[in-house]
Amino acid sequence: MMDDSDYIMIGSAFLVGVIWVCAWFFKKVMRGEIGVSVNTALLALLVVILLVPFVMNVSAHFVSQVLHHADDATEENAASHQ
């Protein structure tokens, strides 16, 4: 069975991979190796600009959920957060 840190590592690797692919794509476009119109390049840039914060937000919620298990809640912890 996978540990919680394994999920975090897989998610982080996926996020880095997505960012790397986006950077690779824009490098190829800027060098002229991939011919796309300006509108397509702007649309791709908009998708990246919106996708990165969304993925960061989802991963932050996932990490928070992993670090604060519901079964770890005790009366002492609940009283200290009030």
N, C-alpha and C positions, 0 to 999 in steps of 0.2 A: 504494500500500500504506500502511496506517495505521502510524503510529509508536507506540511504547510510551506516550508521553505522551498520545496521542489516546485510548487505551483507559482511561487513568487519568481523563481529563477526562469521558469518557462515563459511566464508573462513578460518579464523584463527582456528576455531574448527575442520574443516576438515583437515587442515594441521597438527595440533597436533594429531589428530586421526591416520593419516597415519604414522606419526613418531612413535607413540606409538605401532601400529601394527607391524611395522618393528622391533622395539626394542624387542617386545614380541617374535617375530619369532626367532630372533637371540639368545635370552636367552634360548628358548626351544632347539634350535640346539646345543648350547654349553653345556647344561646339558645332552644331549643325549636323550631327550624325543621325539624328532622328528628326524628320521633317514633320512638324505639326504647325497648325495655324496659331496665330496669336490668341484667338478665342479659346482654343483647346488648351493652350499652355496656361492661360489665366484661370480657366475652369479647374485644371489640375492643381494649380497653386491654391485656389480657394478650398478645394477638397482637403488638401494637406493642412492648410491653416485651421480648418474646422475639425479635422480628424485628430490631430495631435493633442489639443486640450481635452477632447472627449475621452481619448484613450488614457490620458493621465488622470482624469477624474475617476474613471471606472477603476483603474488600477489602485488609486488611493483608497477608494471605498473597499476594494477587495482586501488590501493590506490591513486596513482598519478592522475589517470583519475577522480576518485571520488572527490578528493580535488580541482582539477582545472577544473571545469565545463567549457565547451565551451561557455555557455550562460552568464557566469560571466565576460567574456572579455569585457572590456570597453576601450575607447581611452586612458584613464589615465593609465590603467594597461599595455596596449600595448606600450605606450610611455616609461613607466618605464623599460620595458624589452629590449629596443633597445640599 
